[in-house]
Amino acid sequence: MRIEPFFAAVLLSACGAAENLQQATTMDMIERQVRMPKEALALTRYSRFYTAAKSGEVIGTYVASAHNDLPVGQRRWVKDIYHLPAIDDGGCFIVNVIFDPKTNRVTQAFCNGVA
């Protein structure tokens, strides 16, 4: 059976749209329940990056400045953990979040260390 290129593109687009909806739903769920660390800024003062880890958890990295062309207050789902911002220090200007999709709960939210 031969699939015409147009129909193949439509099928791939539909798969991408469903994945984007699931990712947006997950980000919404995380952002509704995350409790920022006491020393951290308000959630909307961070550029927020998310991805699925191999363990199945969703990892979030929040950066209190525009980062990788993502303005403060915006969020983005990235391909994998290697596309999350990698910052070794920064204190509460960097917040790390771990979400367990099996329980639909944020299990951790903590500030980065300080060098």
Residue pairs with C-beta under 8 A, 6 or more apart in sequence:
3 11
20 77
23 50
23 77
24 77
26 50
26 58
26 99
26 101
27 48
27 50
27 75
27 77
29 99
29 104
30 50
30 58
30 60
30 97
30 99
30 106
31 43
31 48
31 75
33 105
33 106
34 43
34 60
34 97
34 106
34 109
35 106
35 109
36 42
36 43
36 95
36 109
37 92
37 95
37 109
37 110
37 111
39 91
39 92
39 111
40 62
40 92
40 95
40 111
41 64
41 92
41 93
43 62
44 72
44 73
45 64
45 72
45 73
46 62
46 63
46 64
46 72
46 73
46 95
47 62
47 63
47 64
47 65
47 66
47 67
47 68
47 70
47 71
47 72
47 73
47 74
47 75
47 76
48 60
48 61
48 62
48 63
48 74
48 75
48 76
49 60
49 61
49 62
49 63
49 67
49 70
49 75
49 76
49 77
49 78
49 83
49 84
49 85
50 58
50 59
50 60
50 75
50 76
50 77
50 78
51 58
51 59
51 77
51 78
51 79
51 80
51 81
51 83
51 84
52 58
52 59
52 80
53 59
53 81
56 100
56 101
56 102
57 98
57 99
57 100
57 101
57 107
58 98
58 99
58 101
59 81
59 84
59 96
59 97
59 98
59 99
60 95
60 96
60 97
60 98
60 99
61 84
61 85
61 87
61 94
61 95
61 96
61 97
62 94
62 95
62 96
62 97
63 85
63 87
63 90
63 93
63 94
64 72
64 90
64 92
64 93
64 94
65 72
65 93
66 72
67 85
68 85
70 76
78 84
85 94
87 94
87 112
88 112
88 113
88 115
89 112
89 113
89 114
89 115
90 111
90 112
90 114
91 111
91 112
91 113
91 114
92 111
92 112
93 112
94 111
94 112
95 109
95 110
95 111
95 112
96 108
96 109
96 110
96 111
96 112
97 106
97 108
97 109
98 106
98 107
98 108
98 109
99 105
99 106
99 107
100 106
100 107
